[in-house]
Amino acid sequence: MCKTNKAPLDAEHLPESPLLVLGVTGSIAAYKAADLTSRLRQAGVEVQVIMTAAAQKLVCPQTFCTLSRHPVITDLWMMPDWQPGHVELAMRAVALLVMPATANIIGKMAHGIADDALSTYYLSHVGQVYVAPAMNPRMWAHPAVQANCRILTGRGVHFIGPVAGPVACGEAGLGRLAAVDEIFAVMTRALKPYFEE
C-alpha cells in the first residue's frame, strides 16, 4: 500500500527519465490529473505528485500513488528525512505543472505565500513552471485573478488554458480546464529535451 508524506525518490538513485512535479489543487477537475499522471508515466516521465488539502477531499492520494508509483506529498510538516523535502525535490525536478490550478494557488504563487507543501515547493523550484487553470468563469475573469496571472506570466510561468465551455457548477464560459490531450502534448514537448538518448 502506498504511503504519503515521505520524501520522493532516493537521492542516490536519480531517475533516468525527466522528473515532473505535478501539483494538484482543490478543483473538481482534479480527477483529470489522475489521467494525465497515467499517460505521463506511460510516456516515460517520472511524476511526483503534491496534493493540497482541498484536492484530497476530491481525489484520494492513493490514486496518484498507484499511478505515479511514488508516495504522494500531502503535508509539509511530515517529511522524515533530514533534508527539507521541497528543497531536495527542487534540486532534481525539471518542471512543475499545477493542474488543475485554482484561483487560490494562483494567488499564492503570484504573491509568494508558502503555507502548504505545494506553495512552499513552488518557491524552491527553479525549473520550468506550467499552470493549467480550472475555475468558475466569473472567478477567472475577476481582476484580481487576471492581475495574478499577469504577474506569473511576467516571471516566465506558462499557462495552458483555460478554455471556454461548461463547468461543473453549470455555468459556461472561459474557465474550463484545458483538455488532458492538450496538456499532455505541451508537457511532453517541454520534457523531450531531458530524456536520455
N, CA and C atoms as an extended XYZ file, in Angstrom:
591
Properties=species:S:1:pos:R:3:atomname:S:1:resname:S:1:resid:I:1 pbc="F F F"
N         0.836       -1.193        0.000 N   MET     1
C         0.000        0.000        0.000 CA  MET     1
C         0.875        1.249        0.000 C   MET     1
N         0.521        2.184       -0.848 N   CYS     2
C         1.287        3.420       -0.914 CA  CYS     2
C         1.080        4.231        0.347 C   CYS     2
N         2.135        4.928        0.744 N   LYS     3
C         2.046        5.837        1.876 CA  LYS     3
C         2.330        7.243        1.383 C   LYS     3
N         1.803        8.205        2.102 N   THR     4
C         2.032        9.601        1.745 CA  THR     4
C         3.044       10.210        2.690 C   THR     4
N         3.444       11.442        2.345 N   ASN     5
C         4.270       12.276        3.221 CA  ASN     5
C         5.723       11.858        3.326 C   ASN     5
N         6.169       10.927        2.535 N   LYS     6
C         7.571       10.556        2.563 CA  LYS     6
C         8.335       11.335        1.506 C   LYS     6
N         9.631       11.477        1.695 N   ALA     7
C        10.451       12.182        0.720 CA  ALA     7
C        10.417       11.412       -0.595 C   ALA     7
N        10.220       12.074       -1.732 N   PRO     8
C        10.084       11.400       -3.008 CA  PRO     8
C        11.421       10.915       -3.545 C   PRO     8
N        11.467        9.666       -3.922 N   LEU     9
C        12.640        9.086       -4.569 CA  LEU     9
C        13.881        9.116       -3.676 C   LEU     9
N        14.782        8.227       -3.925 N   ASP    10
C        16.036        8.170       -3.197 CA  ASP    10
C        17.026        9.086       -3.891 C   ASP    10
N        17.597       10.010       -3.157 N   ALA    11
C        18.505       10.994       -3.760 CA  ALA    11
C        19.724       10.340       -4.391 C   ALA    11
N        20.067        9.117       -3.954 N   GLU    12
C        21.233        8.435       -4.506 CA  GLU    12
C        20.906        7.667       -5.775 C   GLU    12
N        19.620        7.593       -6.118 N   HIS    13
C        19.201        6.875       -7.313 CA  HIS    13
C        18.339        7.802       -8.162 C   HIS    13
N        18.985        8.694       -8.849 N   LEU    14
C        18.261        9.673       -9.651 CA  LEU    14
C        17.589        8.998      -10.840 C   LEU    14
N        16.406        9.439      -11.221 N   PRO    15
C        15.717        8.829      -12.349 CA  PRO    15
C        16.415        9.136      -13.664 C   PRO    15
N        16.382        8.167      -14.570 N   GLU    16
C        16.949        8.388      -15.896 CA  GLU    16
C        15.995        9.216      -16.748 C   GLU    16
N        14.737        9.174      -16.419 N   SER    17
C        13.732        9.964      -17.123 CA  SER    17
C        13.584       11.318      -16.449 C   SER    17
N        13.064       12.301      -17.169 N   PRO    18
C        12.861       13.606      -16.543 CA  PRO    18
C        11.838       13.507      -15.422 C   PRO    18
N        12.045       14.287      -14.376 N   LEU    19
C        11.155       14.285      -13.222 CA  LEU    19
C        10.259       15.507      -13.262 C   LEU    19
N         8.968       15.270      -13.289 N   LEU    20
C         7.961       16.327      -13.282 CA  LEU    20
C         7.253       16.323      -11.933 C   LEU    20
N         7.145       17.477      -11.312 N   VAL    21
C         6.329       17.611      -10.115 CA  VAL    21
C         4.943       18.077      -10.556 C   VAL    21
N         3.936       17.328      -10.163 N   LEU    22
C         2.553       17.647      -10.515 CA  LEU    22
C         1.825       18.111       -9.267 C   LEU    22
N         1.440       19.373       -9.237 N   GLY    23
C         0.689       19.921       -8.117 CA  GLY    23
C        -0.797       19.847       -8.407 C   GLY    23
N        -1.542       19.188       -7.528 N   VAL    24
C        -2.980       19.004       -7.719 CA  VAL    24
C        -3.713       19.794       -6.634 C   VAL    24
N        -4.619       20.672       -7.048 N   THR    25
C        -5.328       21.526       -6.094 CA  THR    25
C        -6.828       21.227       -6.104 C   THR    25
N        -7.572       21.951       -5.264 N   GLY    26
C        -8.963       21.615       -4.998 CA  GLY    26
C        -9.991       22.108       -5.986 C   GLY    26
N        -9.828       21.767       -7.232 N   SER    27
C       -10.846       21.998       -8.251 CA  SER    27
C       -11.513       20.656       -8.546 C   SER    27
N       -12.777       20.689       -8.921 N   ILE    28
C       -13.481       19.458       -9.252 CA  ILE    28
C       -12.794       18.723      -10.400 C   ILE    28
N       -12.002       19.450      -11.188 N   ALA    29
C       -11.286       18.835      -12.309 CA  ALA    29
C       -10.063       18.051      -11.848 C   ALA    29
N        -9.849       17.926      -10.542 N   ALA    30
C        -8.667       17.225      -10.028 CA  ALA    30
C        -8.585       15.792      -10.524 C   ALA    30
N        -9.742       15.159      -10.763 N   TYR    31
C        -9.709       13.767      -11.224 CA  TYR    31
C        -9.014       13.622      -12.577 C   TYR    31
N        -9.016       14.696      -13.368 N   LYS    32
C        -8.365       14.635      -14.678 CA  LYS    32
C        -6.844       14.569      -14.552 C   LYS    32
N        -6.314       15.046      -13.419 N   ALA    33
C        -4.875       14.959      -13.188 CA  ALA    33
C        -4.430       13.512      -13.031 C   ALA    33
N        -5.339       12.644      -12.596 N   ALA    34
C        -5.008       11.221      -12.491 CA  ALA    34
C        -4.785       10.624      -13.873 C   ALA    34
N        -5.628       10.991      -14.816 N   ASP    35
C        -5.464       10.535      -16.192 CA  ASP    35
C        -4.137       11.013      -16.766 C   ASP    35
N        -3.808       12.279      -16.520 N   LEU    36
C        -2.541       12.816      -17.021 CA  LEU    36
C        -1.353       12.094      -16.395 C   LEU    36
N        -1.427       11.828      -15.102 N   THR    37
C        -0.348       11.108      -14.423 CA  THR    37
C        -0.093        9.768      -15.089 C   THR    37
N        -1.155        9.027      -15.362 N   SER    38
C        -1.021        7.723      -16.010 CA  SER    38
C        -0.387        7.851      -17.385 C   SER    38
N        -0.827        8.831      -18.150 N   ARG    39
C        -0.305        8.995      -19.506 CA  ARG    39
C         1.163        9.415      -19.508 C   ARG    39
N         1.527       10.292      -18.576 N   LEU    40
C         2.927       10.721      -18.494 CA  LEU    40
C         3.832        9.551      -18.103 C   LEU    40
N         3.373        8.743      -17.167 N   ARG    41
C         4.159        7.574      -16.771 CA  ARG    41
C         4.353        6.634      -17.949 C   ARG    41
N         3.310        6.422      -18.713 N   GLN    42
C         3.409        5.551      -19.884 CA  GLN    42
C         4.367        6.120      -20.924 C   GLN    42
N         4.508        7.448      -20.927 N   ALA    43
C         5.419        8.108      -21.867 CA  ALA    43
C         6.856        8.142      -21.342 C   ALA    43
N         7.067        7.602      -20.144 N   GLY    44
C         8.425        7.533      -19.606 CA  GLY    44
C         8.813        8.683      -18.708 C   GLY    44
N         7.840        9.487      -18.273 N   VAL    45
C         8.116       10.625      -17.401 CA  VAL    45
C         7.941       10.194      -15.947 C   VAL    45
N         8.898       10.535      -15.102 N   GLU    46
C         8.738       10.319      -13.662 CA  GLU    46
C         7.845       11.434      -13.118 C   GLU    46
N         6.842       11.058      -12.354 N   VAL    47
C         5.882       12.036      -11.840 CA  VAL    47
C         5.851       11.965      -10.317 C   VAL    47
N         6.096       13.092       -9.678 N   GLN    48
C         5.959       13.208       -8.227 CA  GLN    48
C         4.791       14.145       -7.943 C   GLN    48
N         3.774       13.633       -7.284 N   VAL    49
C         2.557       14.400       -7.042 CA  VAL    49
C         2.600       15.065       -5.671 C   VAL    49
N         2.198       16.337       -5.645 N   ILE    50
C         1.965       17.068       -4.398 CA  ILE    50
C         0.495       17.484       -4.406 C   ILE    50
N        -0.243       17.120       -3.363 N   MET    51
C        -1.665       17.443       -3.286 CA  MET    51
C        -1.938       18.425       -2.158 C   MET    51
N        -2.815       19.389       -2.419 N   THR    52
C        -3.264       20.276       -1.355 CA  THR    52
C        -4.334       19.556       -0.532 C   THR    52
N        -4.646       20.115        0.626 N   ALA    53
C        -5.678       19.525        1.485 CA  ALA    53
C        -7.027       19.499        0.768 C   ALA    53
N        -7.334       20.548        0.015 N   ALA    54
C        -8.605       20.593       -0.708 CA  ALA    54
C        -8.661       19.536       -1.799 C   ALA    54
N        -7.546       19.300       -2.475 N   ALA    55
C        -7.511       18.277       -3.526 CA  ALA    55
C        -7.810       16.896       -2.965 C   ALA    55
N        -7.351       16.640       -1.746 N   GLN    56
C        -7.556       15.336       -1.121 CA  GLN    56
C        -9.010       15.078       -0.767 C   GLN    56
N        -9.821       16.117       -0.733 N   LYS    57
C       -11.254       15.940       -0.497 CA  LYS    57
C       -11.982       15.508       -1.773 C   LYS    57
N       -11.297       15.634       -2.891 N   LEU    58
C       -11.901       15.304       -4.178 CA  LEU    58
C       -11.348       14.023       -4.789 C   LEU    58
N       -10.045       13.779       -4.598 N   VAL    59
C        -9.393       12.583       -5.136 CA  VAL    59
C        -8.492       12.007       -4.047 C   VAL    59
N        -8.519       10.710       -3.892 N   CYS    60
C        -7.712       10.066       -2.861 CA  CYS    60
C        -6.240       10.050       -3.257 C   CYS    60
N        -5.322       10.372       -2.346 N   PRO    61
C        -3.892       10.295       -2.669 CA  PRO    61
C        -3.461        8.925       -3.162 C   PRO    61
N        -4.137        7.873       -2.703 N   GLN    62
C        -3.802        6.513       -3.135 CA  GLN    62
C        -3.875        6.370       -4.654 C   GLN    62
N        -4.814        7.077       -5.265 N   THR    63
C        -4.950        7.027       -6.730 CA  THR    63
C        -3.666        7.496       -7.401 C   THR    63
N        -3.147        8.636       -6.955 N   PHE    64
C        -1.937        9.177       -7.562 CA  PHE    64
C        -0.705        8.364       -7.178 C   PHE    64
N        -0.708        7.818       -5.979 N   CYS    65
C         0.408        6.967       -5.557 CA  CYS    65
C         0.523        5.750       -6.469 C   CYS    65
N        -0.613        5.129       -6.750 N   THR    66
C        -0.628        3.938       -7.601 CA  THR    66
C        -0.216        4.270       -9.027 C   THR    66
N        -0.743        5.373       -9.556 N   LEU    67
C        -0.462        5.740      -10.945 CA  LEU    67
C         0.960        6.252      -11.142 C   LEU    67
N         1.477        7.002      -10.169 N   SER    68
C         2.820        7.585      -10.303 CA  SER    68
C         3.916        6.651       -9.822 C   SER    68
N         3.532        5.697       -8.957 N   ARG    69
C         4.477        4.753       -8.340 CA  ARG    69
C         5.428        5.451       -7.376 C   ARG    69
N         4.982        6.562       -6.834 N   HIS    70
C         5.748        7.291       -5.825 CA  HIS    70
C         4.805        7.731       -4.707 C   HIS    70
N         5.308        7.816       -3.487 N   PRO    71
C         4.488        8.377       -2.412 CA  PRO    71
C         4.046        9.793       -2.755 C   PRO    71
N         2.840       10.114       -2.377 N   VAL    72
C         2.284       11.434       -2.645 CA  VAL    72
C         2.600       12.360       -1.463 C   VAL    72
N         3.069       13.552       -1.786 N   ILE    73
C         3.353       14.538       -0.742 CA  ILE    73
C         2.064       15.288       -0.434 C   ILE    73
N         1.647       15.215        0.823 N   THR    74
C         0.403       15.868        1.232 CA  THR    74
C         0.589       16.844        2.380 C   THR    74
N         1.724       16.781        3.049 N   ASP    75
C         1.901       17.593        4.242 CA  ASP    75
C         3.344       18.047        4.357 C   ASP    75
N         3.536       19.332        4.423 N   LEU    76
C         4.877       19.912        4.521 CA  LEU    76
C         5.597       19.491        5.791 C   LEU    76
N         4.865       19.207        6.840 N   TRP    77
C         5.464       19.003        8.149 CA  TRP    77
C         5.746       17.546        8.495 C   TRP    77
N         5.507       16.631        7.565 N   MET    78
C         5.699       15.226        7.894 CA  MET    78
C         6.780       14.561        7.049 C   MET    78
N         7.735       15.350        6.546 N   MET    79
C         8.868       14.806        5.826 CA  MET    79
C         9.836       14.175        6.818 C   MET    79
N        10.182       12.888        6.646 N   PRO    80
C        11.001       12.229        7.657 CA  PRO    80
C        12.501       12.448        7.524 C   PRO    80
N        12.968       12.883        6.368 N   ASP    81
C        14.404       12.980        6.157 CA  ASP    81
C        14.965       14.277        6.738 C   ASP    81
N        16.289       14.294        6.909 N   TRP    82
C        16.936       15.481        7.468 CA  TRP    82
C        16.854       16.663        6.524 C   TRP    82
N        16.901       16.388        5.225 N   GLN    83
C        16.903       17.480        4.245 CA  GLN    83
C        15.472       17.899        3.943 C   GLN    83
N        15.152       19.188        3.959 N   PRO    84
C        13.783       19.606        3.641 CA  PRO    84
C        13.335       19.017        2.312 C   PRO    84
N        12.194       18.336        2.341 N   GLY    85
C        11.756       17.609        1.158 CA  GLY    85
C        11.558       18.475       -0.064 C   GLY    85
N        11.010       19.685        0.115 N   HIS    86
C        10.749       20.532       -1.038 CA  HIS    86
C        12.042       21.025       -1.673 C   HIS    86
N        13.090       21.213       -0.871 N   VAL    87
C        14.368       21.664       -1.413 CA  VAL    87
C        15.055       20.524       -2.161 C   VAL    87
N        15.056       19.355       -1.560 N   GLU    88
C        15.678       18.185       -2.190 CA  GLU    88
C        14.990       17.855       -3.510 C   GLU    88
N        13.668       17.932       -3.515 N   LEU    89
C        12.915       17.647       -4.731 CA  LEU    89
C        13.188       18.689       -5.806 C   LEU    89
N        13.279       19.946       -5.409 N   ALA    90
C        13.506       21.024       -6.364 CA  ALA    90
C        14.857       20.910       -7.051 C   ALA    90
N        15.809       20.254       -6.408 N   MET    91
C        17.134       20.094       -6.999 CA  MET    91
C        17.118       19.117       -8.173 C   MET    91
N        16.064       18.284       -8.259 N   ARG    92
C        16.038       17.246       -9.282 CA  ARG    92
C        14.935       17.387      -10.314 C   ARG    92
N        13.884       18.111       -9.975 N   ALA    93
C        12.761       18.225      -10.902 CA  ALA    93
C        13.072       19.224      -12.008 C   ALA    93
N        12.705       18.876      -13.228 N   VAL    94
C        12.956       19.781      -14.352 CA  VAL    94
C        11.757       20.667      -14.649 C   VAL    94
N        10.583       20.290      -14.151 N   ALA    95
C         9.391       21.092      -14.420 CA  ALA    95
C         8.362       20.888      -13.321 C   ALA    95
N         7.557       21.917      -13.129 N   LEU    96
C         6.416       21.874      -12.225 CA  LEU    96
C         5.169       22.190      -13.032 C   LEU    96
N         4.168       21.336      -12.911 N   LEU    97
C         2.865       21.589      -13.520 CA  LEU    97
C         1.824       21.622      -12.411 C   LEU    97
N         1.085       22.720      -12.309 N   VAL    98
C        -0.029       22.797      -11.373 CA  VAL    98
C        -1.306       22.595      -12.176 C   VAL    98
N        -1.969       21.473      -11.930 N   MET    99
C        -3.159       21.071      -12.691 CA  MET    99
C        -4.077       20.248      -11.797 C   MET    99
N        -5.311       20.671      -11.624 N   PRO   100
C        -5.866       21.969      -12.011 CA  PRO   100
C        -5.389       23.047      -11.042 C   PRO   100
N        -5.314       24.261      -11.530 N   ALA   101
C        -4.871       25.386      -10.704 CA  ALA   101
C        -6.073       26.246      -10.340 C   ALA   101
N        -6.336       26.356       -9.057 N   THR   102
C        -7.432       27.194       -8.574 CA  THR   102
C        -6.987       28.656       -8.490 C   THR   102
N        -7.955       29.533       -8.289 N   ALA   103
C        -7.630       30.946       -8.064 CA  ALA   103
C        -6.768       31.089       -6.824 C   ALA   103
N        -6.988       30.234       -5.842 N   ASN   104
C        -6.238       30.291       -4.590 CA  ASN   104
C        -4.752       30.036       -4.809 C   ASN   104
N        -4.410       28.958       -5.507 N   ILE   105
C        -2.986       28.637       -5.694 CA  ILE   105
C        -2.332       29.647       -6.622 C   ILE   105
N        -3.055       30.163       -7.597 N   ILE   106
C        -2.504       31.187       -8.483 CA  ILE   106
C        -2.162       32.436       -7.676 C   ILE   106
N        -3.039       32.803       -6.750 N   GLY   107
C        -2.776       33.953       -5.894 CA  GLY   107
C        -1.573       33.738       -4.991 C   GLY   107
N        -1.459       32.532       -4.420 N   LYS   108
C        -0.306       32.217       -3.574 CA  LYS   108
C         0.993       32.298       -4.368 C   LYS   108
N         0.982       31.721       -5.548 N   MET   109
C         2.183       31.724       -6.375 CA  MET   109
C         2.587       33.150       -6.748 C   MET   109
N         1.607       33.964       -7.071 N   ALA   110
C         1.900       35.332       -7.504 CA  ALA   110
C         2.483       36.178       -6.384 C   ALA   110
N         2.078       35.876       -5.136 N   HIS   111
C         2.461       36.747       -4.024 CA  HIS   111
C         3.399       36.078       -3.031 C   HIS   111
N         3.952       34.949       -3.403 N   GLY   112
C         4.973       34.328       -2.576 CA  GLY   112
C         4.471       33.777       -1.260 C   GLY   112
N         3.208       33.391       -1.197 N   ILE   113
C         2.666       32.805        0.027 CA  ILE   113
C         3.003       31.316        0.045 C   ILE   113
N         3.623       30.869        1.131 N   ALA   114
C         4.052       29.474        1.241 CA  ALA   114
C         3.498       28.904        2.537 C   ALA   114
N         2.269       28.392        2.486 N   ASP   115
C         1.641       27.890        3.702 CA  ASP   115
C         1.215       26.428        3.607 C   ASP   115
N         1.648       25.744        2.554 N   ASP   116
C         1.407       24.312        2.445 CA  ASP   116
C         2.517       23.708        1.601 C   ASP   116
N         2.453       22.401        1.382 N   ALA   117
C         3.541       21.715        0.678 CA  ALA   117
C         3.711       22.219       -0.751 C   ALA   117
N         2.601       22.436       -1.467 N   LEU   118
C         2.699       22.832       -2.873 CA  LEU   118
C         3.212       24.264       -3.023 C   LEU   118
N         2.652       25.195       -2.284 N   SER   119
C         3.100       26.588       -2.419 CA  SER   119
C         4.535       26.766       -1.939 C   SER   119
N         4.923       26.003       -0.931 N   THR   120
C         6.310       26.059       -0.463 CA  THR   120
C         7.247       25.465       -1.496 C   THR   120
N         6.828       24.345       -2.095 N   TYR   121
C         7.659       23.750       -3.139 CA  TYR   121
C         7.842       24.727       -4.301 C   TYR   121
N         6.772       25.393       -4.705 N   TYR   122
C         6.861       26.326       -5.833 CA  TYR   122
C         7.964       27.353       -5.632 C   TYR   122
N         8.086       27.881       -4.424 N   LEU   123
C         9.090       28.913       -4.172 CA  LEU   123
C        10.515       28.376       -4.238 C   LEU   123
N        10.689       27.073       -4.091 N   SER   124
C        12.033       26.488       -4.163 CA  SER   124
C        12.345       25.922       -5.545 C   SER   124
N        11.351       25.846       -6.406 N   HIS   125
C        11.516       25.247       -7.735 CA  HIS   125
C        12.230       26.218       -8.679 C   HIS   125
N        13.228       25.726       -9.399 N   VAL   126
C        13.983       26.590      -10.308 CA  VAL   126
C        13.806       26.212      -11.772 C   VAL   126
N        13.061       25.140      -12.043 N   GLY   127
C        12.847       24.706      -13.421 CA  GLY   127
C        11.656       25.406      -14.052 C   GLY   127
N        11.194       24.852      -15.156 N   GLN   128
C        10.043       25.400      -15.853 CA  GLN   128
C         8.789       25.247      -14.990 C   GLN   128
N         7.871       26.201      -15.146 N   VAL   129
C         6.608       26.151      -14.407 CA  VAL   129
C         5.451       26.299      -15.386 C   VAL   129
N         4.477       25.385      -15.263 N   TYR   130
C         3.277       25.399      -16.094 CA  TYR   130
C         2.057       25.406      -15.186 C   TYR   130
N         1.035       26.143      -15.589 N   VAL   131
C        -0.191       26.257      -14.808 CA  VAL   131
C        -1.380       26.010      -15.733 C   VAL   131
N        -2.244       25.085      -15.332 N   ALA   132
C        -3.463       24.788      -16.093 CA  ALA   132
C        -4.663       25.153      -15.220 C   ALA   132
N        -5.191       26.364      -15.373 N   PRO   133
C        -6.271       26.830      -14.501 CA  PRO   133
C        -7.590       26.103      -14.753 C   PRO   133
N        -8.396       26.040      -13.692 N   ALA   134
C        -9.754       25.498      -13.792 CA  ALA   134
C       -10.586       26.138      -12.694 C   ALA   134
N       -11.587       26.900      -13.098 N   MET   135
C       -12.429       27.581      -12.111 CA  MET   135
C       -13.674       28.133      -12.784 C   MET   135
N       -14.585       28.622      -11.972 N   ASN   136
C       -15.785       29.274      -12.463 CA  ASN   136
C       -15.399       30.445      -13.371 C   ASN   136
N       -16.100       30.636      -14.487 N   PRO   137
C       -15.745       31.725      -15.415 CA  PRO   137
C       -15.715       33.106      -14.780 C   PRO   137
N       -16.600       33.372      -13.805 N   ARG   138
C       -16.585       34.673      -13.153 CA  ARG   138
C       -15.339       34.839      -12.286 C   ARG   138
N       -14.909       33.750      -11.667 N   MET   139
C       -13.675       33.805      -10.889 CA  MET   139
C       -12.491       34.071      -11.801 C   MET   139
N       -12.437       33.362      -12.929 N   TRP   140
C       -11.331       33.548      -13.866 CA  TRP   140
C       -11.275       34.990      -14.372 C   TRP   140
N       -12.440       35.590      -14.594 N   ALA   141
C       -12.499       36.951      -15.142 CA  ALA   141
C       -12.244       38.025      -14.098 C   ALA   141
N       -12.209       37.668      -12.828 N   HIS   142
C       -12.045       38.679      -11.780 CA  HIS   142
C       -10.711       39.403      -11.958 C   HIS   142
N       -10.700       40.728      -11.791 N   PRO   143
C        -9.458       41.486      -11.973 CA  PRO   143
C        -8.302       41.002      -11.106 C   PRO   143
N        -8.581       40.520       -9.908 N   ALA   144
C        -7.508       40.052       -9.031 CA  ALA   144
C        -6.838       38.806       -9.609 C   ALA   144
N        -7.658       37.892      -10.126 N   VAL   145
C        -7.102       36.670      -10.722 CA  VAL   145
C        -6.307       37.013      -11.973 C   VAL   145
N        -6.853       37.892      -12.797 N   GLN   146
C        -6.155       38.277      -14.020 CA  GLN   146
C        -4.843       38.993      -13.713 C   GLN   146
N        -4.835       39.812      -12.672 N   ALA   147
C        -3.608       40.501      -12.270 CA  ALA   147
C        -2.564       39.490      -11.796 C   ALA   147
N        -3.004       38.488      -11.043 N   ASN   148
C        -2.079       37.452      -10.583 CA  ASN   148
C        -1.498       36.664      -11.751 C   ASN   148
N        -2.324       36.394      -12.741 N   CYS   149
C        -1.834       35.673      -13.927 CA  CYS   149
C        -0.801       36.501      -14.685 C   CYS   149
N        -1.028       37.791      -14.764 N   ARG   150
C        -0.051       38.659      -15.438 CA  ARG   150
C         1.273       38.674      -14.675 C   ARG   150
N         1.201       38.686      -13.366 N   ILE   151
C         2.422       38.637      -12.565 CA  ILE   151
C         3.194       37.368      -12.872 C   ILE   151
N         2.509       36.234      -12.876 N   LEU   152
C         3.178       34.959      -13.117 CA  LEU   152
C         3.708       34.861      -14.545 C   LEU   152
N         2.930       35.337      -15.501 N   THR   153
C         3.400       35.328      -16.895 CA  THR   153
C         4.674       36.157      -17.029 C   THR   153
N         4.712       37.275      -16.338 N   GLY   154
C         5.898       38.122      -16.368 CA  GLY   154
C         7.120       37.455      -15.770 C   GLY   154
N         6.908       36.475      -14.925 N   ARG   155
C         8.014       35.731      -14.317 CA  ARG   155
C         8.374       34.481      -15.109 C   ARG   155
N         7.716       34.291      -16.251 N   GLY   156
C         8.059       33.157      -17.097 CA  GLY   156
C         7.205       31.923      -16.913 C   GLY   156
N         6.137       32.023      -16.139 N   VAL   157
C         5.227       30.888      -15.963 CA  VAL   157
C         4.390       30.721      -17.228 C   VAL   157
N         4.255       29.485      -17.674 N   HIS   158
C         3.489       29.170      -18.888 CA  HIS   158
C         2.074       28.738      -18.501 C   HIS   158
N         1.065       29.349      -19.119 N   PHE   159
C        -0.319       28.976      -18.865 CA  PHE   159
C        -0.838       28.077      -19.977 C   PHE   159
N        -1.517       27.016      -19.593 N   ILE   160
C        -2.175       26.112      -20.533 CA  ILE   160
C        -3.668       26.266      -20.282 C   ILE   160
N        -4.360       26.997      -21.162 N   GLY   161
C        -5.755       27.284      -20.918 CA  GLY   161
C        -5.900       28.445      -19.958 C   GLY   161
N        -7.118       28.638      -19.440 N   PRO   162
C        -8.279       27.755      -19.591 CA  PRO   162
C        -8.967       27.919      -20.945 C   PRO   162
N        -9.999       27.095      -21.145 N   VAL   163
C       -10.758       27.140      -22.383 CA  VAL   163
C       -12.215       27.454      -22.061 C   VAL   163
N       -12.956       27.800      -23.092 N   ALA   164
C       -14.377       28.095      -22.926 CA  ALA   164
C       -15.187       26.806      -22.962 C   ALA   164
N       -16.247       26.787      -22.175 N   GLY   165
C       -17.113       25.619      -22.162 CA  GLY   165
C       -17.863       25.533      -20.855 C   GLY   165
N       -18.702       24.515      -20.711 N   PRO   166
C       -19.444       24.343      -19.459 CA  PRO   166
C       -18.519       23.895      -18.334 C   PRO   166
N       -18.775       24.390      -17.129 N   VAL   167
C       -18.000       23.991      -15.954 CA  VAL   167
C       -18.929       23.277      -14.981 C   VAL   167
N       -18.339       22.689      -13.943 N   ALA   168
C       -19.087       21.795      -13.053 CA  ALA   168
C       -20.286       22.461      -12.387 C   ALA   168
N       -20.202       23.760      -12.124 N   CYS   169
C       -21.289       24.448      -11.419 CA  CYS   169
C       -22.509       24.690      -12.307 C   CYS   169
N       -22.380       24.390      -13.597 N   GLY   170
C       -23.494       24.565      -14.515 CA  GLY   170
C       -23.379       25.783      -15.401 C   GLY   170
N       -22.471       26.681      -15.073 N   GLU   171
C       -22.259       27.848      -15.924 CA  GLU   171
C       -21.371       27.475      -17.109 C   GLU   171
N       -21.287       28.379      -18.061 N   ALA   172
C       -20.425       28.176      -19.220 CA  ALA   172
C       -19.648       29.453      -19.470 C   ALA   172
N       -18.438       29.286      -19.984 N   GLY   173
C       -17.594       30.437      -20.259 CA  GLY   173
C       -16.139       30.058      -20.156 C   GLY   173
N       -15.269       31.045      -20.169 N   LEU   174
C       -13.834       30.815      -20.098 CA  LEU   174
C       -13.440       30.510      -18.653 C   LEU   174
N       -12.875       29.330      -18.438 N   GLY   175
C       -12.510       28.909      -17.092 CA  GLY   175
C       -12.356       27.409      -16.982 C   GLY   175
N       -12.804       26.698      -17.996 N   ARG   176
C       -12.741       25.240      -18.010 CA  ARG   176
C       -11.297       24.766      -18.199 C   ARG   176
N       -10.919       23.704      -17.516 N   LEU   177
C        -9.593       23.131      -17.673 CA  LEU   177
C        -9.356       22.743      -19.129 C   LEU   177
N        -8.172       23.030      -19.642 N   ALA   178
C        -7.813       22.595      -20.992 CA  ALA   178
C        -7.896       21.073      -21.070 C   ALA   178
N        -8.088       20.568      -22.262 N   ALA   179
C        -8.202       19.119      -22.444 CA  ALA   179
C        -6.919       18.421      -22.006 C   ALA   179
N        -7.078       17.240      -21.428 N   VAL   180
C        -5.912       16.468      -21.000 CA  VAL   180
C        -4.978       16.210      -22.182 C   VAL   180
N        -5.545       15.987      -23.361 N   ASP   181
C        -4.714       15.772      -24.555 CA  ASP   181
C        -3.798       16.967      -24.806 C   ASP   181
N        -4.345       18.172      -24.661 N   GLU   182
C        -3.555       19.375      -24.901 CA  GLU   182
C        -2.461       19.527      -23.844 C   GLU   182
N        -2.819       19.309      -22.588 N   ILE   183
C        -1.839       19.442      -21.509 CA  ILE   183
C        -0.736       18.401      -21.667 C   ILE   183
N        -1.126       17.191      -22.009 N   PHE   184
C        -0.145       16.124      -22.236 CA  PHE   184
C         0.813       16.499      -23.367 C   PHE   184
N         0.269       17.038      -24.454 N   ALA   185
C         1.107       17.414      -25.593 CA  ALA   185
C         2.090       18.521      -25.215 C   ALA   185
N         1.629       19.514      -24.482 N   VAL   186
C         2.505       20.605      -24.067 CA  VAL   186
C         3.629       20.091      -23.179 C   VAL   186
N         3.286       19.234      -22.226 N   MET   187
C         4.283       18.760      -21.270 CA  MET   187
C         5.284       17.806      -21.907 C   MET   187
N         4.848       16.946      -22.791 N   THR   188
C         5.798       16.030      -23.433 CA  THR   188
C         6.749       16.785      -24.357 C   THR   188
N         6.260       17.837      -25.014 N   ARG   189
C         7.161       18.665      -25.820 CA  ARG   189
C         8.174       19.366      -24.928 C   ARG   189
N         7.720       19.867      -23.791 N   ALA   190
C         8.615       20.581      -22.889 CA  ALA   190
C         9.676       19.660      -22.286 C   ALA   190
N         9.311       18.416      -22.033 N   LEU   191
C        10.206       17.481      -21.374 CA  LEU   191
C        11.086       16.689      -22.340 C   LEU   191
N        10.775       16.726      -23.607 N   LYS   192
C        11.508       15.928      -24.594 CA  LYS   192
C        13.027       16.134      -24.540 C   LYS   192
N        13.524       17.369      -24.389 N   PRO   193
C        14.983       17.560      -24.357 CA  PRO   193
C        15.662       16.904      -23.166 C   PRO   193
N        14.912       16.539      -22.141 N   TYR   194
C        15.518       15.990      -20.932 CA  TYR   194
C        15.629       14.468      -20.943 C   TYR   194
N        15.029       13.809      -21.908 N   PHE   195
C        15.133       12.362      -21.980 CA  PHE   195
C        16.551       11.962      -22.377 C   PHE   195
N        17.090       10.964      -21.721 N   GLU   196
C        18.410       10.464      -22.076 CA  GLU   196
C        18.311        9.696      -23.378 C   GLU   196
N        19.255        9.916      -24.251 N   GLU   197
C        19.232        9.236      -25.560 CA  GLU   197
C        19.998        7.917      -25.461 C   GLU   197
